[in-house]
Amino acid sequence: MSSSTPLLLTPESSSEQETLSEAAPNLQSLDELVEWCLGGFEWTQFFQAMTVSAAWFIDGQQAIISDFTDAEPTWHCTSVANTTCSLSSNACDLPASQWAWDGPSDNSIISDWALECASSFVTGLPTSYFYLGCLLGGFIFATLADSSLGRKNLLLMSCLVMSLAAFATAFSANIWMYSGLRLVSGLARASIGTCAIVLATEMVGEKWQRFIGMMGLFMETLGMLSLAPIAYALRAASWRNLYLTTSLLGIVYSALVYFFSSESPRWLLTQGREMEAVAVLGRIAPKRHNSLKCYVSSLAPTLKEDSSKVSLYSSMKDLFKTRRALKLLLNVMVLGFGSAMMYYGVLLGVGNFGYSIYLGLTLNGLLIIPSYFTSYFLMDQLGRKKTLLGSTTLSSVLSIAYALVRSELKSAGMVMELASFFCACMAGNVLFIYTVELFPTRMRNSATSMMRQSMILGILFDPILISAGRRIRFLTFLVFGLAIGLCGAAVIFLPETRVVRVSDMMDEEDQGTNNANGRSIN
């Protein structure tokens, strides 16, 4: 909320006057105050941002762990001389004495619980429940980070509950217990990515937010890539060991968040907790701490007035009652739906590509890393809007082309698939940064959560498409291509944020639309 008078108070001592004279003299708003303090980039800020961003690493592991634990193992005929048994046969049509699994029977839930003849609905239930949990959890917890609980507390709670649920999953007795625990894990996971990217970017000035946001997404890629070697090392062991290993990492990380991370100073100020915000800013940006209290004190009455209006669902109400915010939200949700269907569809369906699941996940995972650097460069040169439109369009064209030629031109088809996935990665990278920049602090977490909910909704269709793609080979990527292409057109209706400042309060944002002098956030 803007103030009609400068935030700078008359100092009570000459030393304070000297300190304040070095600061910007015309700070008029909460956003300008925080930006002035966080505008520089110190190692304490980097440490805080990276500690929070590491949550993406844990998130990435749990997102695709079912690729390995729920995979259908290979099997072999027990007798070469047996003419009724061949690898082209359906194991369900053979007597149990004529075939056996290649590895230990507890290597996967399929072999552990004898689900080889179960319907695709039953075998796909754990993954579906996990993403259903993500969908429900997003709606349940979306507003907590913007209202009463805050960014840090919600991130801590989500990581800890998800990790404990993963730990308990290792002791599942059957597919139903296993699916239920995956649902709980999904519920907790829903807010991790959103809290991590919002909290990390709010620890730095605007010109560094794009870099920090990309680093968080990069951590998710490292989490996904780390799972392949861990799963390969444990390939001769029970699938339960993979859950135990990853869950323990999550529990340790939760302890690190509790002891070493701080709450967002931007969020604390919107809640009227100015002294706590001063303390946090003093720790992560100590150079300007001496004069900070004076500025905050002048804004305190306004902050208290605003914080008294904040309720549990106030940020969500602002999203839906403000026409401009609602328009932005609907467009980023459409973009999230299409880009996630393509992105996660490839990662969850690597077993359909005709080569090793370890190789498939590694090849596609390695492509995500250069996509960050490419996205970062193109956003700087072309802006968010053009980069997002170009990446979704190119991914769509390549995906549809792959669907049509994959059976005739295998090598060319693989190149098209990888290129299409690379473009989808860029689209996802840009969309996260774009969404954070489009919305003010008070509703930023809720808006990003809603965007992620649309992504989860898109992912829920992936298991069905992947299963159907085993029978109709061109169908999966044809739908992926159409989805990301059609949904990508929604970016046309979004404003460019490369040279437009993101306001801190909705009132400020509305005022800012009438001001042609927006600050660059490159």
C-alpha positions as CSV (number, residue, x, y, z in Angstrom):
1,M,0.0,0.0,0.0
2,S,1.5,3.3,-1.0
3,S,2.1,6.1,1.4
4,S,1.5,9.8,0.5
5,T,4.6,10.8,2.4
6,P,8.1,9.5,2.1
7,L,9.1,6.7,4.5
8,L,12.1,8.6,5.7
9,L,11.6,9.9,9.2
10,T,13.4,12.7,10.8
11,P,16.4,11.1,12.7
12,E,16.9,11.7,16.3
13,S,20.7,11.8,16.2
14,S,23.4,13.1,13.8
15,S,24.8,9.6,13.4
16,E,21.4,8.3,12.3
17,Q,21.1,11.3,9.9
18,E,24.4,10.4,8.4
19,T,23.4,6.8,8.0
20,L,20.1,7.6,6.4
21,S,21.5,10.2,4.1
22,E,23.3,7.4,2.3
23,A,20.0,5.7,1.5
24,A,17.5,6.4,-1.2
25,P,15.5,9.5,0.0
26,N,12.2,9.0,-1.7
27,L,11.0,5.5,-0.7
28,Q,7.3,5.6,-1.0
29,S,6.0,2.1,-0.6
30,L,6.5,-1.3,1.0
31,D,7.8,-2.8,-2.2
32,E,10.4,0.0,-2.6
33,L,11.5,-0.4,1.0
34,V,12.2,-4.2,0.7
35,E,13.7,-3.7,-2.8
36,W,16.0,-1.1,-1.4
37,C,17.2,-3.4,1.3
38,L,17.5,-6.6,-0.8
39,G,18.6,-4.9,-4.0
40,G,22.2,-5.9,-3.5
41,F,23.2,-9.6,-3.6
42,E,25.1,-10.9,-0.6
43,W,26.2,-14.4,0.3
44,T,23.8,-14.5,3.2
45,Q,20.9,-14.0,0.7
46,F,22.3,-16.6,-1.6
47,F,22.6,-19.1,1.2
48,Q,19.0,-18.6,2.3
49,A,17.8,-18.9,-1.3
50,M,19.7,-22.1,-2.0
51,T,18.6,-23.7,1.3
52,V,15.0,-23.1,0.4
53,S,15.5,-24.1,-3.2
54,A,16.9,-27.5,-2.2
55,A,13.3,-28.5,-1.4
56,W,12.9,-28.9,-5.1
57,F,15.5,-31.7,-5.0
58,I,13.3,-33.7,-2.5
59,D,10.2,-32.8,-4.6
60,G,11.8,-34.1,-7.8
61,Q,12.7,-37.5,-6.3
62,Q,9.2,-38.2,-5.0
63,A,7.6,-37.0,-8.2
64,I,9.0,-39.8,-10.3
65,I,9.9,-42.5,-7.8
66,S,7.1,-44.6,-9.1
67,D,8.9,-45.0,-12.4
68,F,11.2,-47.5,-10.6
69,T,9.1,-48.9,-7.7
70,D,6.0,-49.5,-9.8
71,A,7.6,-50.7,-13.0
72,E,6.8,-54.1,-14.5
73,P,9.9,-56.3,-14.1
74,T,11.2,-58.4,-17.0
75,W,10.8,-62.2,-16.8
76,H,12.1,-65.3,-18.5
77,C,11.0,-68.8,-19.3
78,T,12.2,-71.4,-16.8
79,S,12.7,-74.0,-19.5
80,V,14.2,-73.4,-22.9
81,A,12.8,-76.6,-24.2
82,N,9.3,-75.6,-23.3
83,T,7.6,-74.6,-26.6
84,T,4.5,-73.0,-24.9
85,C,6.6,-70.3,-23.2
86,S,8.2,-67.4,-25.1
87,L,9.0,-63.8,-24.2
88,S,6.3,-62.7,-26.6
89,S,3.7,-64.7,-24.5
90,N,1.5,-63.1,-21.9
91,A,2.8,-64.3,-18.5
92,C,-0.8,-64.4,-17.2
93,D,-1.6,-67.1,-19.8
94,L,1.2,-69.3,-18.6
95,P,1.4,-71.7,-15.6
96,A,3.5,-70.2,-12.8
97,S,6.0,-73.1,-13.1
98,Q,7.0,-72.1,-16.7
99,W,8.2,-68.6,-16.0
100,A,10.0,-66.5,-13.4
101,W,11.1,-62.9,-12.7
102,D,14.6,-61.9,-13.9
103,G,15.3,-60.3,-10.5
104,P,14.2,-60.6,-6.9
105,S,10.4,-60.8,-6.5
106,D,10.4,-57.8,-4.3
107,N,12.1,-55.6,-6.8
108,S,8.8,-53.9,-7.7
109,I,5.3,-53.7,-6.3
110,I,4.1,-55.6,-9.4
111,S,6.2,-58.7,-8.6
112,D,6.1,-58.3,-4.8
113,W,2.3,-58.4,-4.7
114,A,1.7,-60.6,-7.8
115,L,0.0,-57.8,-9.8
116,E,1.2,-58.9,-13.2
117,C,-2.3,-59.9,-14.2
118,A,-4.1,-57.0,-12.4
119,S,-5.9,-54.4,-14.5
120,S,-4.1,-51.2,-15.5
121,F,-6.5,-49.4,-13.1
122,V,-5.1,-51.2,-10.1
123,T,-1.4,-51.0,-11.1
124,G,-1.8,-47.3,-12.0
125,L,-3.7,-46.5,-8.8
126,P,-0.7,-45.4,-6.7
127,T,0.5,-42.9,-9.2
128,S,-3.0,-41.6,-9.8
129,Y,-3.5,-41.3,-6.0
130,F,-0.2,-39.4,-5.7
131,Y,-1.2,-36.8,-8.2
132,L,-4.7,-36.7,-6.9
133,G,-3.2,-35.9,-3.6
134,C,-1.2,-33.1,-5.2
135,L,-4.4,-31.7,-6.7
136,L,-6.3,-31.8,-3.5
137,G,-3.4,-30.5,-1.4
138,G,-3.0,-27.5,-3.6
139,F,-6.5,-26.4,-3.0
140,I,-6.3,-27.1,0.8
141,F,-3.0,-25.4,1.5
142,A,-2.9,-22.8,-1.3
143,T,-3.7,-19.8,0.8
144,L,-1.9,-20.8,4.0
145,A,1.5,-19.4,2.8
146,D,-0.1,-16.1,2.0
147,S,-2.1,-15.8,5.2
148,S,-1.6,-17.3,8.6
149,L,1.1,-20.0,8.2
150,G,3.7,-18.2,6.1
151,R,6.1,-19.5,3.5
152,K,8.7,-21.1,5.7
153,N,6.3,-23.0,8.0
154,L,4.3,-24.4,5.2
155,L,7.4,-25.5,3.4
156,L,8.7,-27.2,6.5
157,M,5.4,-28.9,7.2
158,S,5.0,-30.1,3.7
159,C,8.6,-31.5,3.4
160,L,8.4,-33.3,6.7
161,V,4.9,-34.8,6.1
162,M,5.8,-35.9,2.6
163,S,9.1,-37.5,3.8
164,L,7.4,-39.3,6.7
165,A,4.7,-40.6,4.4
166,A,7.4,-41.9,2.0
167,F,9.1,-43.6,5.0
168,A,5.8,-45.3,6.0
169,T,5.2,-46.3,2.4
170,A,8.2,-48.6,2.6
171,F,6.2,-50.7,5.1
172,S,3.1,-51.1,3.0
173,A,1.5,-54.5,3.2
174,N,-0.6,-54.3,0.0
175,I,-1.5,-52.1,-3.0
176,W,-4.3,-50.4,-1.1
177,M,-2.2,-49.3,1.8
178,Y,0.5,-48.3,-0.6
179,S,-1.9,-46.2,-2.6
180,G,-3.3,-44.5,0.5
181,L,0.1,-43.5,1.7
182,R,1.0,-42.2,-1.8
183,L,-2.2,-40.0,-1.5
184,V,-0.9,-38.6,1.8
185,S,2.5,-38.0,0.2
186,G,0.9,-36.1,-2.7
187,L,-1.2,-34.0,-0.3
188,A,2.0,-32.8,1.4
189,R,4.0,-32.4,-1.8
190,A,1.4,-30.0,-3.3
191,S,2.8,-26.9,-1.7
192,I,6.6,-27.6,-1.8
193,G,7.5,-26.3,-5.2
194,T,5.3,-23.2,-4.8
195,C,6.6,-22.3,-1.4
196,A,10.2,-22.9,-2.4
197,I,10.2,-20.7,-5.5
198,V,8.2,-17.9,-3.8
199,L,10.2,-17.9,-0.6
200,A,13.6,-18.1,-2.5
201,T,12.8,-15.3,-4.9
202,E,11.5,-13.1,-2.0
203,M,14.9,-13.3,-0.4
204,V,16.6,-11.3,-3.1
205,G,16.1,-8.2,-5.1
206,E,14.0,-8.1,-8.3
207,K,17.0,-8.3,-10.7
208,W,18.1,-11.6,-9.1
209,Q,14.7,-13.3,-8.9
210,R,14.9,-14.8,-12.3
211,F,18.3,-16.4,-11.5
212,I,17.2,-17.7,-8.1
213,G,14.0,-19.1,-9.6
214,M,16.0,-21.0,-12.3
215,M,18.3,-22.4,-9.6
216,G,15.3,-23.8,-7.8
217,L,14.0,-25.5,-10.9
218,F,17.6,-26.8,-11.5
219,M,17.5,-28.4,-8.1
220,E,14.4,-30.3,-9.1
221,T,16.2,-31.7,-12.1
222,L,19.1,-32.8,-9.9
223,G,16.6,-34.6,-7.7
224,M,15.2,-36.4,-10.7
225,L,18.6,-37.3,-12.1
226,S,19.8,-38.5,-8.7
227,L,17.1,-41.0,-8.6
228,A,18.3,-43.0,-11.6
229,P,21.7,-43.9,-10.1
230,I,20.2,-44.6,-6.7
231,A,17.6,-46.9,-8.2
232,Y,20.2,-48.6,-10.4
233,A,22.4,-49.2,-7.3
234,L,19.4,-50.7,-5.5
235,R,18.1,-52.7,-8.5
236,A,18.8,-56.0,-6.9
237,A,17.2,-54.9,-3.6
238,S,13.6,-54.4,-2.6
239,W,11.7,-51.4,-3.9
240,R,11.1,-50.5,-0.2
241,N,14.8,-49.5,0.1
242,L,14.3,-46.7,-2.5
243,Y,11.5,-45.2,-0.4
244,L,13.6,-45.5,2.8
245,T,16.6,-43.8,1.2
246,T,14.8,-40.9,-0.3
247,S,12.6,-40.3,2.8
248,L,15.6,-40.1,5.1
249,L,17.1,-37.4,2.8
250,G,13.8,-35.5,3.1
251,I,13.7,-35.8,6.9
252,V,17.3,-34.5,7.2
253,Y,16.5,-31.6,4.8
254,S,13.4,-30.7,6.9
255,A,15.7,-30.2,9.9
256,L,18.0,-27.9,7.9
257,V,15.0,-25.8,6.9
258,Y,13.9,-25.5,10.5
259,F,17.3,-24.4,11.9
260,F,18.8,-22.4,9.0
261,S,16.1,-20.8,6.8
262,S,14.2,-17.6,7.5
263,E,10.7,-16.4,6.8
264,S,10.1,-14.1,3.9
265,P,10.6,-10.5,5.0
266,R,8.1,-9.4,2.3
267,W,5.4,-11.6,3.7
268,L,6.2,-10.6,7.3
269,L,5.7,-6.9,6.4
270,T,2.3,-7.6,4.7
271,Q,1.3,-9.3,8.0
272,G,2.2,-6.2,10.0
273,R,5.1,-8.0,11.7
274,E,7.6,-5.3,11.0
275,M,10.1,-6.0,13.8
276,E,10.4,-9.7,12.7
277,A,10.9,-8.4,9.1
278,V,13.6,-6.1,10.3
279,A,15.3,-8.9,12.1
280,V,15.3,-11.1,9.0
281,L,16.5,-8.3,6.7
282,G,19.2,-7.6,9.2
283,R,20.5,-11.2,9.0
284,I,20.3,-11.6,5.3
285,A,21.2,-8.0,4.2
286,P,23.1,-6.5,7.2
287,K,24.7,-3.5,5.3
288,R,21.5,-1.5,5.4
289,H,20.1,-2.7,8.7
290,N,21.1,0.5,10.7
291,S,18.6,2.7,8.8
292,L,16.0,0.1,8.2
293,K,14.1,0.5,11.5
294,C,13.5,4.1,10.8
295,Y,11.8,3.4,7.4
296,V,9.7,0.5,8.8
297,S,8.5,2.6,11.7
298,S,7.0,5.2,9.4
299,L,5.1,2.5,7.5
300,A,4.0,0.5,10.6
301,P,0.5,2.1,11.0
302,T,-0.3,1.3,7.3
303,L,1.1,-2.2,7.7
304,K,-1.1,-2.9,10.8
305,E,-4.1,-1.5,9.0
306,D,-3.5,-3.8,6.0
307,S,-2.7,-6.9,8.1
308,S,-5.9,-6.6,10.1
309,K,-7.7,-7.2,6.8
310,V,-5.8,-10.4,6.1
311,S,-7.7,-13.6,6.7
312,L,-7.1,-17.2,5.8
313,Y,-8.6,-16.9,2.3
314,S,-8.0,-13.2,1.7
315,S,-5.4,-13.7,-0.9
316,M,-7.7,-16.2,-2.8
317,K,-10.5,-13.7,-2.5
318,D,-8.3,-11.0,-4.0
319,L,-7.5,-13.3,-6.9
320,F,-11.1,-13.9,-7.8
321,K,-12.6,-10.6,-7.0
322,T,-10.0,-8.5,-8.9
323,R,-10.8,-8.7,-12.6
324,R,-7.2,-8.1,-13.7
325,A,-5.8,-10.7,-11.3
326,L,-8.4,-13.3,-12.4
327,K,-7.6,-12.8,-16.0
328,L,-3.9,-13.3,-15.4
329,L,-4.6,-16.4,-13.2
330,L,-6.8,-18.1,-15.8
331,N,-4.3,-17.6,-18.5
332,V,-1.3,-19.0,-16.5
333,M,-3.5,-21.9,-15.4
334,V,-4.2,-22.8,-19.1
335,L,-0.5,-22.6,-19.8
336,G,0.3,-24.8,-16.8
337,F,-2.2,-27.4,-17.9
338,G,-0.7,-27.9,-21.4
339,S,3.0,-27.6,-20.5
340,A,2.8,-30.0,-17.6
341,M,0.9,-32.7,-19.6
342,M,3.7,-32.7,-22.1
343,Y,6.6,-32.4,-19.6
344,Y,5.6,-35.0,-17.0
345,G,4.0,-37.2,-19.6
346,V,7.4,-37.8,-21.1
347,L,9.1,-38.3,-17.7
348,L,6.4,-40.8,-16.6
349,G,6.3,-42.6,-19.9
350,V,10.0,-43.2,-20.5
351,G,9.3,-46.9,-20.3
352,N,7.4,-46.7,-23.6
353,F,10.3,-45.4,-25.7
354,G,11.7,-48.9,-26.3
355,Y,15.0,-48.5,-24.4
356,S,16.2,-48.8,-20.8
357,I,14.2,-46.9,-18.3
358,Y,17.4,-45.7,-16.7
359,L,18.8,-44.5,-20.0
360,G,15.5,-42.9,-21.0
361,L,15.1,-41.0,-17.7
362,T,18.8,-39.9,-17.8
363,L,18.7,-38.7,-21.4
364,N,15.6,-36.6,-20.9
365,G,16.7,-35.5,-17.5
366,L,20.0,-34.2,-18.9
367,L,18.2,-32.1,-21.4
368,I,16.5,-30.2,-18.6
369,I,19.9,-28.7,-17.5
370,P,20.7,-26.8,-20.7
371,S,17.1,-25.7,-20.9
372,Y,17.6,-23.5,-17.9
373,F,20.5,-21.6,-19.4
374,T,18.7,-21.3,-22.7
375,S,15.5,-20.0,-21.0
376,Y,17.5,-17.6,-18.9
377,F,19.2,-16.2,-22.1
378,L,16.1,-16.0,-24.2
379,M,14.0,-14.3,-21.4
380,D,16.7,-11.7,-21.2
381,Q,16.9,-11.1,-24.9
382,L,13.3,-11.7,-26.1
383,G,11.2,-11.4,-22.9
384,R,9.0,-13.8,-21.1
385,K,6.1,-13.7,-23.5
386,K,7.9,-14.4,-26.8
387,T,10.1,-17.1,-25.2
388,L,7.0,-18.9,-23.8
389,L,5.0,-18.6,-27.0
390,G,8.0,-19.8,-29.1
391,S,8.8,-22.8,-26.9
392,T,5.3,-24.1,-26.6
393,T,4.7,-23.7,-30.4
394,L,7.9,-25.5,-31.3
395,S,7.3,-28.3,-28.7
396,S,3.8,-28.8,-30.2
397,V,5.1,-29.1,-33.8
398,L,7.9,-31.5,-32.9
399,S,5.6,-33.6,-30.7
400,I,3.0,-34.0,-33.4
401,A,5.8,-34.8,-36.0
402,Y,7.2,-37.4,-33.7
403,A,3.8,-39.0,-33.3
404,L,3.5,-39.4,-37.1
405,V,7.1,-40.7,-37.9
406,R,8.3,-42.5,-34.8
407,S,7.6,-46.0,-36.2
408,E,9.1,-45.3,-39.6
409,L,12.2,-43.2,-38.7
410,K,13.3,-44.4,-35.3
411,S,16.5,-42.3,-35.0
412,A,14.9,-39.2,-36.3
413,G,11.9,-39.8,-34.1
414,M,14.1,-40.0,-31.0
415,V,15.7,-36.6,-31.9
416,M,12.2,-35.1,-32.3
417,E,11.1,-36.5,-29.0
418,L,14.1,-35.1,-27.2
419,A,13.8,-31.7,-29.0
420,S,10.1,-31.5,-28.2
421,F,10.8,-32.3,-24.5
422,F,13.6,-29.7,-24.4
423,C,11.1,-27.0,-25.6
424,A,8.6,-28.2,-23.0
425,C,11.2,-27.8,-20.3
426,M,11.9,-24.2,-21.4
427,A,8.1,-23.5,-21.4
428,G,7.9,-24.8,-17.8
429,N,10.9,-22.8,-16.7
430,V,9.6,-19.5,-18.1
431,L,6.1,-20.1,-16.8
432,F,7.2,-20.4,-13.1
433,I,9.3,-17.2,-13.3
434,Y,6.5,-15.4,-15.3
435,T,3.9,-16.3,-12.7
436,V,6.0,-15.1,-9.8
437,E,6.5,-11.8,-11.6
438,L,2.9,-11.3,-12.5
439,F,1.4,-11.3,-9.0
440,P,2.1,-9.1,-6.0
441,T,3.4,-10.5,-2.7
442,R,0.0,-10.7,-1.0
443,M,-1.4,-13.2,-3.5
444,R,1.8,-14.5,-5.1
445,N,1.9,-17.9,-3.4
446,S,-1.9,-18.5,-3.9
447,A,-1.6,-17.6,-7.6
448,T,1.5,-19.8,-8.1
449,S,-0.3,-22.6,-6.2
450,M,-3.3,-22.3,-8.5
451,M,-1.1,-22.5,-11.6
452,R,0.5,-25.6,-10.2
453,Q,-2.9,-27.1,-9.6
454,S,-3.7,-26.7,-13.3
455,M,-0.4,-28.5,-14.0
456,I,-1.4,-31.4,-11.7
457,L,-4.7,-31.6,-13.5
458,G,-2.8,-32.0,-16.8
459,I,-0.6,-34.7,-15.3
460,L,-3.7,-36.7,-14.1
461,F,-4.4,-37.4,-17.8
462,D,-0.9,-38.7,-18.5
463,P,-1.2,-42.3,-17.0
464,I,-4.3,-42.9,-19.2
465,L,-2.6,-41.5,-22.3
466,I,0.6,-43.5,-21.6
467,S,-1.4,-46.7,-21.1
468,A,-3.3,-46.1,-24.3
469,G,-0.1,-45.3,-26.1
470,R,1.1,-48.9,-25.6
471,R,-1.6,-50.0,-28.0
472,I,-2.0,-46.9,-30.2
473,R,1.6,-45.8,-30.6
474,F,1.0,-42.4,-32.2
475,L,-1.8,-41.3,-29.7
476,T,0.3,-40.2,-26.7
477,F,2.5,-37.6,-28.4
478,L,-0.3,-36.4,-30.7
479,V,-2.3,-35.4,-27.7
480,F,0.7,-34.0,-25.9
481,G,1.5,-31.8,-28.9
482,L,-2.0,-30.6,-29.4
483,A,-2.3,-29.8,-25.6
484,I,0.8,-27.7,-25.3
485,G,0.3,-26.0,-28.6
486,L,-3.3,-24.9,-28.0
487,C,-2.8,-24.0,-24.3
488,G,0.4,-22.1,-25.2
489,A,-1.7,-19.6,-27.2
490,A,-2.9,-18.2,-23.8
491,V,0.3,-16.4,-23.4
492,I,-0.9,-13.9,-26.0
493,F,-3.2,-12.4,-23.4
494,L,-0.5,-11.9,-20.8
495,P,1.5,-8.7,-20.3
496,E,5.3,-8.7,-20.7
497,T,7.1,-8.4,-17.3
498,R,10.7,-8.0,-18.5
499,V,10.5,-4.2,-18.1
500,V,7.5,-3.9,-15.8
501,R,7.8,-3.7,-12.1
502,V,5.8,-6.2,-10.0
503,S,4.0,-4.2,-7.2
504,D,3.8,-5.4,-3.6
505,M,0.1,-4.8,-3.0
506,M,-2.8,-5.1,-5.4
507,D,-3.6,-1.4,-4.9
508,E,-0.1,-0.5,-5.8
509,E,-0.3,-2.8,-8.9
510,D,-3.4,-1.0,-10.1
511,Q,-1.6,2.4,-9.6
512,G,1.4,1.1,-11.4
513,T,-0.6,0.4,-14.5
514,N,-1.1,4.1,-14.9
515,N,2.6,4.8,-14.4
516,A,4.7,4.4,-17.5
517,N,7.9,4.4,-15.5
518,G,8.0,0.8,-14.4
519,R,11.3,-0.5,-13.2
520,S,13.2,-3.2,-15.1
521,I,13.4,-6.6,-13.4
522,N,16.0,-8.1,-15.7
